[in-house]
Amino acid sequence: MCSFGFLKSFLSGEPMIVMKFGGSSVKDAVSIDRVIKIIQERLPLDPVIVVSAMGKTTRNLLGAGALASAGKPGEALEQLAAIEAYHRAELSQLVDDHGNSVSLLAGYFSEMQDLAKGLSILKDFSPRSQDAMAAYGELLSSAILAAGLESRGVKAQLLDSRTLMITDDHFTAAEPVERTAQARMRAALLPEIERGRTPVMQGYIGATLAGATTTLGFEGSDFTATFVGAALDVKAIQIWKDVPGLMSADPAVIPEAQMVPAATCDEMAELTYFGAKLLHPRAVWPAAQKRIPVHILNSWRPQDAGTIIQESAVAPPQGVRSIAFKRGLALLHVVSNRQQPISEFMKGVLDVLDRHRITPDLTALSSMHCTLALDANLPFERLLAELHRLGAVEIERGKASICLVGQGLGLQPGLAALALGAISDLRLDLISQGSSPNSLMMVFDETHLEAGLERIHRQFFERDTGA
């Protein structure tokens, strides 16, 4: 239990922050050393550290699991050995006396080897097994970071998120059991801070009440960070990445993309949902509910201001904040067979999606026709049998979307005309404005994506720059 003195200072507004470091920020010993310096500078703010796996470790671990389940245990063990050698080498560069850490890492790799051998017998790499294997990436990186902090005089306390982030059993995309997880986090983290220690925990991973390891999905470490921040009512949440912050578009596609210094939670949620890879799609909501600002910062340039994400806009709507996009979409068309009322036809389509836990990017409904924009990699064969009971079904692949996002964007006359004017020679399959006050979304052939994105970005962000 926390002492009265600590609880009093906590409630009175003493500073406390969460700092999350992504995989590219901890990819090797040099990067981790930079991260340690960033943490040291913020020790007066009582940080809780959340860390991702190093670099591409998660992908490599899942690759080893896939090899094992495909009946190639030798290759799987070789891949695990390469992962172990890399982590040991980076640890040795970071810490001189690393005996305890080596033992901890060795234990993790022994468990991974046992798991790989089991998968080679079962010939099945289920979502549950995928989570069990993938979780070791964060366990390894957090152990190395904690050792590095200790070696530089920081009193670090390594914690296992599988005992804190309690989730349901939806493996590979688990949801927290909110009250239980928050209670465990407060009980474990606050006493460590009271003792003057810096907690280090893993993002992305959790466990069910029964102890089965789970993961939270793509960029789940961001969600871990904001969930922890909300549980502790911290003053701020810092998400450290290898990018300057939110940009007006993906700079890998639009080199002229501009830095966006501030955004609202609503804007960020829509951007991530419609394709921006900066944060986990759900990451902003725990912070928004507690009105905690989220700062996106660059671990390579820690002096830069980055982007701040806050609950609501301070100023009135100011146009397009940023542009997101998605490749690899498909349009699913369902035409009613007229054997049920229109209301039941629409409900039937949405019920099928709900049973398969599928959320469309865009839904267009008319009296007899429903069109859905979906991830083209979904197992459509599982949907078709059920949808055929409602009517004729057709799938169009090779689609992409562009989504313009800005607070109150839908209230600005003429904005849609400007966007459509920029791509007037491209055939649109779907367009949506009004379902959200903050976005305008278009779906068309994927072959036109780069041209469409470049023209729309120029229309809204480059007209006054002489570009």
Sequence and secondary structure as in RCSB ss.txt:
>XXXX:A:sequence
MCSFGFLKSFLSGEPMIVMKFGGSSVKDAVSIDRVIKIIQERLPLDPVIVVSAMGKTTRNLLGAGALASAGKPGE
ALEQLAAIEAYHRAELSQLVDDHGNSVSLLAGYFSEMQDLAKGLSILKDFSPRSQDAMAAYGELLSSAILAAGLE
SRGVKAQLLDSRTLMITDDHFTAAEPVERTAQARMRAALLPEIERGRTPVMQGYIGATLAGATTTLGFEGSDFTA
TFVGAALDVKAIQIWKDVPGLMSADPAVIPEAQMVPAATCDEMAELTYFGAKLLHPRAVWPAAQKRIPVHILNSW
RPQDAGTIIQESAVAPPQGVRSIAFKRGLALLHVVSNRQQPISEFMKGVLDVLDRHRITPDLTALSSMHCTLALD
ANLPFERLLAELHRLGAVEIERGKASICLVGQGLGLQPGLAALALGAISDLRLDLISQGSSPNSLMMVFDETHLE
AGLERIHRQFFERDTGA
>XXXX:A:secstr
   HHHHHHHHTT   EEEEE GGGGSSHHHHHHHHHHHHHTGGG EEEEE  STTHHHHHHHHHHHHHTT HHH
HHHHHHHHHHHHHHHHHHH SS HHHHHHHHHHHHHHHHHHHHHHHHT   HHHHHHHHTHHHHHHHHHHHHHHH
HTT  EEE  GGGTSBB S TTS  B HHHHHHHHHHHHHHHHHTT EEEEESSEEE TT  EEE  TTHHHHHH
HHHHHHHT SEEEEEESS S BSS TTT TT  B  EEEHHHHHHHHHTT  SS TTTHHHHHHTT  EEEEETT
STTS  EEEESS SSS  S  EEEEEEEEEEEEEEE SSS HHHHHHHHHHHHHHTT   SEEEE SSEEEEEEE
TTS HHHHHHHHHTTEEEEEEEEEEEEEEE TTGGGSTTHHHHHHHHTTTS EEEEEESSSTTEEEEEEEGGGHH
HHHHHHHIIIIITTTT 
